[in-house]
Amino acid sequence: MKRLLILGAGTAGTIVANRLRPRLSPGEWKVTIVDQEATHYYQPGFVFVPFGIYDKNDIVQPKRRYLPDNVELILGEVEVVEPEQAIVRLTNGQTVGYDYLVIATGVSPRPEETPGLMGPEWHQSIFDFHSYLGSVALAKKLKNWAGGRLVVNVMEMPIKGATAPLEIVFLADWFFKQKGMRDKVDITYALPQPDAFSRPIAAQMLNATLAQKGITLRPEFYVDRVDQANKQLIAYDESVLPFDLLLTVPVNVGADFIGRSNLGDQLNLVPVDQHTLLSLEHDNIFALGDAAALPTMKAATSAHFAAEMFAENFVRYIQGLPLLPSFDGHANFFVETGYDRAVLLDFNYETEPLPGRFPHSTLGPLPLLQESRLSHWSKLAFRWVYWNVMLKGRPMPLPSQTGSSEAKLNGPVVA
């Protein structure tokens, strides 16, 4: 029996399991997925928790619920992958073999990578918001915070949920306005790139939106260390950014086993062909979602598009057909801007986020690169779509590639 082993039961891994299990004959294929956590988090919802828009019931579900019954789930931590033997060793001593391996273990924040970030002020005046515990702790803090200098910063790029820091600053502006204390809060967004977004046309629009809302943009601020005693971010050039409340995105790094297995780069991301997602070193290893070293945004929708295209390509591959260069780096997401409005961005490796309409270029109905109430309500509705359609690998009425008008459906079963 052939063995497909998926490491990681997050967005990409779960979608792959759901899309491939019906395509792989149960008599010929065993599908196993390994993850160290039993809980699945709706990570795009983390930005809503600090402001009381979402709570635990909106973003937390058991992983087993979203996997097919005939997919084996092993709860355990990966120690190392041994490609020459085609085995994965877990920290509990268990060994799992494979014929094909999919790495979808994402990235995680590493606050310990920045000197001074961890310490007595962690979750007191310094908070992360890319984790469930961090977002909950921040929610408690904001209930009674009296105001002052609020700094949102990104330590290094790339990060998962690349627009989440933008959403945090926009939602904070709205939150404090609703509380009648916006004049008591000075909001600064500091990041290590020239603009609020990495693509120039979208950056121009988002830079202007920040300015309109009275939010200071501090570009190209490269943090060297944090002085907790004096509540300061200190850059490599020794410039200082003071804060009373710091909302930070720590350095994001891939899973440690990727480094131990010599499968990744300096950030423990797996180098792959950017169009097929096949490892550059091994012809039976793929990497999807945030775990892959790709020149595209790390986001749930990007992982979804990659997983969808990969599933179709994988079926070809095991039939002896060449992989098609299918994945174009497609990503789209809503950027919450507060006041019941959001901006929709849609782009890929080559195409910039541009004004227009989505998913149909004429009929829309969603405007691109423009604040709208419809985009805000669509973002809130996306949570239901995520839990009930996307994760389960069901066809979505959205194009898988930028500019495409067709969504791929499940195909026939293969041996």
Beta strands, then each sheet from edge to edge (+ up, - down):
strand 1: 2-7
strand 2: 29-35
strand 3: 39-41
strand 4: 60-62
strand 5: 72-75
strand 6: 78-82
strand 7: 87-90
strand 8: 95-97
strand 9: 100-103
strand 10: 107-110
strand 11: 126-128
strand 12: 148-154
strand 13: 185-190
strand 14: 216-218
strand 15: 223-227
strand 16: 232-235
strand 17: 240-242
strand 18: 245-249
strand 19: 251-254
strand 20: 270-271
strand 21: 285-287
strand 22: 292-293
strand 23: 331-338
strand 24: 341-347
strand 25: 356-360
strand 26: 364-368
sheet 1: 5+ 2+ 1+ 9+ 21+
sheet 2: 3+ 4-
sheet 3: 6+ 7- 8+
sheet 4: 10+ 19-
sheet 5: 11+ 18+ 12+ 13+ 14+
sheet 6: 15+ 16- 17+
sheet 7: 20+ 22+
sheet 8: 23+ 24-
sheet 9: 25+ 26-
end
